């Protein structure tokens, strides 16, 4: 009896292995996110605090988008940044950040413009960190415990919502990193950009090439190419006798 049960189970397992599994339906691809330009950042920083934000969360988001804008970090990277990290960047020009996506630390360099903007946020930095050097940016007002990634990203995305309406763009917290990498790709070799932004695979960096040429430039290039080809073709085509 036991042998018969074992045989039935073996046959069942074989059938399961041989039966083709239904193909998973392809997930609909979302529209490309737009880069958050300097104009977007300046617009957001010029806004007055909305009553829907507490002073603490408003200050926290202003620091967050400044780090995103000038350091090209991911929102998840910025979440763990502390007062100590910011001070290190301002004094020594760099600090190490843990990238949750790769599980590795990398050195983040503060440009002069990054130092200048963060130096203007002394009130916000005092509001968020007080005198606690080890408090992560993505934490509640009276706690060191870091909030969840989804809650953190939602908070930033809600803060940038007015810019979406103002500029009619598809923006998220990642749009600042897109802008950062896009600008680098216009001036720096691909391999170096990969290292600067902390990508594990260079193919990830290559994907950002789709943002380099803006629609207006594409239109001008295509127009020039088509017109040039037409003229060349007219010169090369001989009339039929």
Buried (B, 14 or more C-beta within 10 A) or exposed (E): EEEEEEEEEEEEEEEEEEEEEEEEEEEEEEEEBBBBBEEBBEBBBEEEEEEEBEEBBBBBBBBBBBBBBBBBBBBBBBBBBBBBBBBBBBEEBEBEBBBEEEEEEBEBEBEEEBBEBBEEBEEBBEBBBEEEEEBBBBBEEEEEEBBEEEEBBEBBBBBBEEBBEEBEBEBBBBBBBBBBBBBBBEEBEEEEBBEBBBBEEEEEBBEBEEBBBEEEEEEEEEEEEEEEEEEEEEEEEEEEE
